[in-house]
Amino acid sequence: MQKSYVYKITRSDDLVYVGITVNTKSRFKSHERSERFSIGIKNIEILKECDTYEEAEELEEYYITLFNSFEQGLNESRNGKGNHNSPKFNTKGFKFSVESKAKMSESAKKRGI
């Protein structure tokens, strides 16, 4: 069974983002490259290691509320699904285009994966 992780990123201006991932190394690297965190990341911490992705999804919403990272932080929604209309939206199972798959493959080859 693949572990999932709920994490918190504190930006250098002390704004907080809560997220979930199954691959911390890759996800944290993508955050470091994103415009949202371009002013700098102060701290990244794993809040909870979960046995299922579904458990992580539930806890993500709890931690967004706990840290108020929707109202006064960097989360785009209260439930962790971004600003998408569907409350069931997530990227698990997302079908990437052929072009996107090729770019990801090239990137992985460069990293030696």
C-alpha positions as CSV (number, residue, x, y, z in Angstrom):
1,M,0.0,0.0,0.0
2,Q,1.4,3.4,-1.0
3,K,1.7,6.0,1.8
4,S,0.3,9.5,1.4
5,Y,1.5,12.6,3.3
6,V,-0.1,15.7,4.5
7,Y,2.4,18.6,4.7
8,K,2.6,22.2,5.5
9,I,4.8,24.8,3.8
10,T,5.5,28.1,5.5
11,R,6.7,30.7,3.1
12,S,9.3,33.3,4.1
13,D,6.5,35.8,4.8
14,D,4.9,33.3,7.2
15,L,1.9,32.5,4.9
16,V,1.0,28.8,5.1
17,Y,0.1,26.2,2.5
18,V,-1.3,22.7,3.3
19,G,-1.1,19.9,0.7
20,I,-1.0,16.2,0.2
21,T,1.2,14.0,-1.9
22,V,2.4,10.5,-2.4
23,N,5.9,11.6,-3.5
24,T,7.3,14.2,-1.1
25,K,10.6,14.7,-3.0
26,S,9.0,15.4,-6.3
27,R,6.2,17.5,-4.9
28,F,8.5,19.7,-2.8
29,K,10.7,20.3,-5.8
30,S,7.7,21.5,-7.8
31,H,6.7,23.9,-5.1
32,E,10.3,25.3,-5.0
33,R,10.0,26.1,-8.7
34,S,6.5,27.5,-8.5
35,E,5.6,31.2,-8.6
36,R,3.6,30.8,-5.4
37,F,6.8,30.1,-3.5
38,S,9.2,32.3,-5.5
39,I,9.7,34.6,-2.5
40,G,11.2,31.7,-0.6
41,I,10.2,28.8,1.6
42,K,11.0,29.1,5.3
43,N,9.9,25.6,6.4
44,I,8.4,22.3,5.1
45,E,7.0,19.8,7.6
46,I,5.2,16.5,7.3
47,L,2.0,16.8,9.4
48,K,0.8,13.3,9.0
49,E,1.8,10.1,7.2
50,C,-1.3,8.3,6.1
51,D,-2.0,4.7,5.0
52,T,-4.4,5.8,2.2
53,Y,-4.8,8.8,-0.1
54,E,-8.4,9.1,1.1
55,E,-7.3,9.5,4.7
56,A,-4.8,12.2,3.6
57,E,-7.6,14.1,1.7
58,E,-9.7,14.2,4.8
59,L,-6.8,15.4,7.0
60,E,-5.8,18.0,4.4
61,E,-9.2,19.8,4.9
62,Y,-8.8,19.5,8.7
63,Y,-5.3,21.1,8.6
64,I,-6.4,23.8,6.2
65,T,-9.0,24.8,8.7
66,L,-6.6,24.4,11.7
67,F,-4.0,26.7,10.1
68,N,-6.6,29.0,8.4
69,S,-4.6,28.6,5.2
70,F,-7.6,29.3,3.0
71,E,-8.7,32.6,4.6
72,Q,-5.2,33.9,5.6
73,G,-2.8,31.6,3.7
74,L,-2.0,30.2,0.3
75,N,-4.6,27.5,-0.2
76,E,-7.1,28.3,-2.9
77,S,-10.0,26.3,-1.3
78,R,-11.2,25.1,2.0
79,N,-11.0,21.5,1.0
80,G,-7.6,21.4,-0.7
81,K,-9.0,20.9,-4.2
82,G,-7.8,24.2,-5.6
83,N,-10.2,26.6,-7.1
84,H,-12.0,23.9,-9.1
85,N,-15.8,23.6,-9.1
86,S,-16.0,19.9,-8.3
87,P,-15.6,19.0,-4.6
88,K,-14.3,15.6,-5.8
89,F,-11.5,17.0,-7.9
90,N,-8.0,15.7,-7.4
91,T,-5.1,14.8,-9.7
92,K,-5.0,11.2,-8.8
93,G,-5.9,9.3,-11.9
94,F,-5.6,12.4,-14.1
95,K,-5.0,11.6,-17.8
96,F,-2.1,13.6,-19.1
97,S,-1.7,14.5,-22.8
98,V,0.8,12.7,-25.0
99,E,2.8,16.0,-25.0
100,S,2.8,16.2,-21.2
101,K,3.8,12.6,-20.9
102,A,6.8,13.1,-23.2
103,K,7.9,16.1,-21.2
104,M,7.7,14.2,-18.0
105,S,9.5,11.3,-19.5
106,E,12.4,13.5,-20.6
107,S,12.6,15.2,-17.2
108,A,12.7,11.8,-15.5
109,K,15.5,10.6,-17.8
110,K,17.5,13.7,-16.8
111,R,17.0,12.9,-13.2
112,G,18.0,9.3,-13.7
113,I,14.6,7.8,-12.9
